[in-house]
Amino acid sequence: MHSPVLVAALSLAAAMVLMPTPAPCPGERLPAVTRPASTDPKVPARPMWLWDSPKVLLDAAARAELIAFCTCQGIDAIWMQVAIERERAADGSPVLQHAGAWRTLLREAHAAGLTVEALEGAPTYALKAHHAEALAVVDAVIAFSRTAADHDGFDGLHFDIEPHGLYRWRFPEPRERMASGLVEVALESSKRLRAAGLRFGVAIPHWLQATDDETGEPRGVVTWEKTRQSAAYHLIERLDYVAVMSYRDRTTGPNGVVAIAADLLAHAAAPGRARVYLGLETAADSERVWFVTGEARERTLAKMRARGEDPDELEPIDGFRRSIADDGTRLHLGLRVPAAVAFDAPELLGAMRQLAAAYGTPQAEPPTRDTAAALSLALGLLDKSGDWRGLVAAPILGENGQRWSGFHAVGITPASITFGGQPAGDLRREIAAAGPLVAGQPAFAG
């Protein structure tokens, strides 16, 4: 049975979930981290991403369980999600939610020898229009830590921005703007945090420097200070550390965790550059989405512009978060359906009718050949992607006899990129096998 604490992903030597009891060390310990002798011993060697922080932050027993787990498994740092208060301080400065609880957790974690960095991020942080939101987090963490006493301040900040999650990332021109925005907001964050004596790093995908077949340049290419190269390289040359999302279900071999990060480790090997953490995915999550079968891509985008909507900043409908899928021909918009919500729930049906009325394909009964072909193409291409399963036709029924083509889908974490669902012994074995491969890498941090 898993604990209430959700660990979305861990660095290259962390473990998957908290155990249900705070026993001294339940199960087998993970292998020790193998690092080059030149690595600063004060730099954490085994960090862990931890999302959904309130489950731990506001529960004394869960905090004790977390600290016991970290002690058991040799985890020496936690990147722990924070949030900003909607109501700001009297002077207009951003403030952290649950500030008092954070003081308690930080004192307890530091007493146990743990480093704790604030964690936050969203793909939209890479958009210039949203840089202020990201920097508000930076300023709040700095202000909170500046007034710390008795070891109750953060040790740094970690941003997980991932602009590749935005729809327009797939197109070269907006992709370069987003990559440039990522570099800009990261470097400004670093400047402010270093001035405050706090550590800063970002998560980056392992492929950001890979060549794009369409342009012949790196997928995340940016011209910065007269140098045109991958955003990953710009960040490695300037930040304290990067956490590479080198997600695979094995650490060794030509497609293993270490191999796919080799370019980044090599670029970071020069003195003064960022230390590199290799991240592992340990979740095996799934998410239900109800899609409206859409129209041709350009027609749908034109409709969105006419309605004042942006495919990279889709607002929820009646509380249901939006999703978008491109099958290469058509755009399909959908709503994410929480596990506790039935597909026939009135609130979901009402939200789907709004979405279908704006972007759907009207469906006769029986469906016309064109409608049936569009649905079949969408189901087939999404199934082949490996990111979706459970694809079935599911029309949206209006209140006045209207009917729109639609389908259900379950977004999944592909088995090839996660240790989730594997026996715990597989993770321990793979971490041990990676040791000789990273031992000679001067940039490897953990």
N, C-alpha and C positions, 0 to 999 in steps of 0.2 A: 504494500500500500504506500502511495506517495504522501509526502507531507503537504501542508498547505502552501509551501513555498514553491513557486514556479521558477525554475531556472531555464531561461530560453536557450541559452547556449553558453559554452564554457571555453576557456582558453586551452591551449595544448597541454594540459596536464591536470585539468580539473575533472570533476565528476558530474553525474547527470542530475540527480535530484537529492534533496535531503531525505535521510532515512526517518522512519516514523518515531523513533525513540532516541533520546540523547545519550545512548550508551557510549562508553569511552571511545570505541571505534568499531561500529557494526560493519561486518563484512571485511573484505580485504582492502588494505590501503593501496592507493595509487602509487606507481613507481615515482621515485624522486625525479625532479627536473634536472636534466643534464644541460649545463650551460658552460660556455667558454670561460676560462680562468680570468679573462680580461673584463668580464661583465661586472658592473658595479654591484656589489652585494646588497646595497640599499635599494636597488631597483626590484620591485616585486617580481617573483618568478612564476607564480601560479595565480593569476587573477581569475575572477568569475563574473560574468554578466548576471545581474539579478534584476528582473523586471517585476512589476506589480508589487512594489515595495511595501505598501500599507499593510499587507498580510503579515509582514515581519515587524515593521516599524512600530505598529500599535499593539503588539502582542508580546508580553514579556517572555512567555514560554517559547514562542517561535524565535525570538531573538536568541535565547539560550541554546535552542536547537541548532540555529544557524551557526553560531560561534563554535559549538561542539563539533559540528560537521566540518567546518573549515579547519579546526585544529587537528581533527582526525586525518583529513586528507591532504594536509600540507598546503591548503589554500591560504595565501598570505595577503590577498587583496580582493576587494569586492567593488565592482562598478555597479552602483545601486541607483535605480531610477528616482529622480526627484520631480517635483511639480511646483509650478508657480501659483501663488494665490491670485484669484481673480480680483479681489479687492486689494489694492496696493497700499503701501505705507502712506502716512500723511504727506510725506514729501514727494510722493509719486514714484518712489523707487520700487522695483519688484522685490517681493519677499517669498520665501519658501513656505509651502504648506507644511503643517505639523512641525514647526521649528523646534518646539520643546521636546518632542519625541525624537527628533534627529539628534539633539544634544545628548540625550540618554543613550541612544544606540551608538553614537560615535565614541562616547566615553567607554562603554562596555567593549566595543570592538578594539579600540586602541589599547585597552588594558590587556586584551588577549593577544596583542601583537599584530593585529590586522591593520592594513591600510584600507581606507575607504574613500573612493572617488565618486562624486555625483555623476549620474548617468542620465542623459536625455538625448532626444533626437527625433527628427521627422524628415522625410524626403523634401518637404517644402522648405526646409532651412537652407537648401542650396539655391533657392530662388531669391534674387536680390530683394524683392518686395517683402520677404519674410526674414531677412537678416536681423532685423530688430528683435524678433521673437527669440531667435537663438541667443543674441547678445544680452537679452533680458535675463536669460538663465545664467549666463556667465556672470553678469553683474550681481545677481542674487546670491550665487555661490560665493563670490568674493566678499560681499557685504556680510554674509552669514559667518564666513570663516575669519574675517577681520576682527569680529567681536568675540571670537572664541576664547574660552578660558578652560583650564583643566582638561585639555585634550579632547575638546568637543567640537572641533572644526573639521571640515573636509580636507583631504590631502590633495585633491585635484578635481578635474572634471574630464569626463569622457563623452564625446559626441558620437552617436551612431546615426548618421544622416541618410545614407543610402539613396542618392538621387536617382539611381537606376530603377527605383520603384515608381517613378513618375511616367506617365504615358508617353510624353514627348521625348523621353530619353532615346527612343529607338530611331530618332531622326538626327542626322549629323549636326545641323546648325543649332537647334535648341540643346542638343546634348553638350556641345562645347560651352554654351552659356551656363548650363547647369554645373558642369565640371569646374568652370571658372568661378562660379558662385560658391562651390564647395571649398575651393582653395581660399577664396577671399574671406569667407566667414571663419574658416579654421584659423587662418593666420591672424586675423583680428582677435579672435578668442585667445589664441596663444599669447599674443602681445599683452593682453590685459591680465591673464592668469599668471604669466611669468613675473610681471611687475608686482603681483600680490604674493609671489613665492609659492604658487601652486602649480602642480603638474598638469599637463594637458596632452591628450591624444585622441585619435579618431579611429573608427572602424572603416576599413576599405575592402572592396572585393578583390579577390586574387587576380582577376583578369583585367583590371583597369588599364594596364599598360600593353595589353595584347593588341595586335594589329586588326583593325576593322577592314573586312574585305571590300566594303563599298568605297572607303576613302583612302585606304593604304596608310592611314595614320593610327596611332593608339586610340582605342575607344574613348578614353577620357582625356584626349589631348587638350592642352591649355598653353597659351603663350603668357608667360609670367616673367616679369623683369627681363624681357627680351629673349627668353629661352622658351622654345616650343617643345614640350614633352608631356608625358602623361601626368595627370594630376597626382597620381600616386607618387611619382618621383619628386614633384615639387613638395609634397607634404613630408615625405621621408627626409628631404634635405633640410626641413625647417622645424619640425615638431619634436617633442620629447619622445613620443612613441607612436606607432600605429598598431592596430590589431587587425590582422589580415583574416578576412572571412574565408579561410581556406577549407571550405566544407567538403568533406568526402567521408566515406565510411571506412577508410583505411588510411594509415599514415605513410606507408611505404609504397614502392612501385612507381611507375611513370605517371600515374594519375592519382597518386596519393597526396596527402596533406603537405608534406615537405616539398615534393617535386613541383606542385603547382604554384608554390610561393617562392621558388628558387630565384626568379628574376628580382623580386622585391628584396629578398635577403641579400642578394649580391649588390644591389644598388645601395643598401643601407650599410654595407660593410666599411665604408670610408669613415674615418674619425669625425665625430661631431654630428653624425646623422642620427635619425630616430632609431630607437631600439624596436625590434619587431616581435610581436606576439603572434603565434599561429593559433587561430581560433577553430574550435570544433563545434559542430551543431549536434545537440543531444536531444532535441525535441522531435517528436513525430506527430505534429499537430495536424488538424484538419479543420476546414471551415466550409460551411454550406453557403451557397450563393444561388439565388433565383434570378436568372437572366431573362431579359426581354430580347427576343431575336431582333437584331438591329438592321439598319439599312446600310447602304454602301458607306465606306469610311468618310469620304469627303462630304456626302450629304448629311451624315450625322454630325460631323464637326461644324458644318454650316448651321445646323439647327442649334447646336450648343452656343455658337457665337450669337445667334439671334436671340437666344434666351439669356445671354449674359453669363453663361456657364463656361468653365475652363476644365478640360479633361484631367488636368493635374491638380485641381483643387475642387473636387466634387463635394458639395455639402450633403450631409445626411438628409434623408426624407423621413419625417416623423420618427426620428431617432435611429433609423436603420442606416448604417454606413454603406456607401456606394462602392461598387467595383466595376472594372471595365476590362473587357477582353476583345482583342483584335485577332481575327482569324486570317488576316492577310487581305481580306476583301471587305468585310463588314465589321462595324463596331457594335458590340453587345454590351449594354449597360445592365447592371444587376444590383441587388441588395443583399448584403451579408445577413444571414439568418442565424442568430444565436441558438445554441443547442436547446435552450429552454422554450423556444418559440416554435409552435407548430406551423406548418405551411398553410393551414387553413385559418390561422388566427386572424380575426377581423382587422387588427391594426396592421398586419403585414399585407393583407389583401388590399387595404386602402392605399398603402404606400406603393405597392406594385402597380395599381391602376393609374396612379399619378405618373409613374415612370413610363408605363406603357403608352399612355396617352401622349406623352411628349416625344418618345423615341421608338415606339414599337412598330411592328409590322402587323397590320390588321390581318386576321385570319378568318377565312370562310370555313364552312364545315360541309363537306370535307375540304382540307387545305388545297389551295391551288398548287400547280406544279412548281412555280417559282418559290412559293413560301416553303413548301416541303424540301426543295433543293437547298435553300438557304439554311434551314434548320439542320439538314443532314450534313452539310459542309461544316457548320459550326461544331456539331457534335464530334465529327470525325477528326478535325484538326486539333481541337482541344484535347481529345483523347490521346492523340499521338504525341502531344507535347510532354507528357509524363507528369504534368503538374496538376492534372485533374482526373477524377474518377467519378463513378456514379452519375454519368451524364444521361439524362432521360428527358424526353419532351414533357413540358409542363405548361400548357397555355394559361394565360391570365384571362379570367372571366370578368367582364364589366357588370355593372348593376343593371344595365338596360339592354342586355343581349349582345353587348360588344364582346369581342374576343380577339386577343393578340397572341401571336406565336411566342413561345418561351420555353425555357428548359432549366432544370435543376442541375447543379454541378457541385462537387466537393473538391475544394482546393486542398492539396496534400503537400507534405514535405517528401520529395522523392527519396526512396530508400538509399540511393547511391550517394547522398550527401549528408546523411545523418547516422549517428550511432544510436539514435532512438529506436527502441524495439529490439536491439541486439542484447545478448547476455552481457552482464557487467564485466565478465572476464574478457570479452573482446576489446573493450576500451582499455583495460589495463595492459593487455598484450600489445595493442597497437602503440600505446604511449611508450612502452618499454622498447619496442622495435624502432621507434623514431629517435631514440637517444643517440646512437652512433651517427645518425645522419645530421643532427643539429649540433653535435659536440664541437665541430670545427667551424661553425658559422659565427663570426664575431658579432653580428648584429642580433643574433637570436637572444631574446629576453626570457621567453617562457611559453 
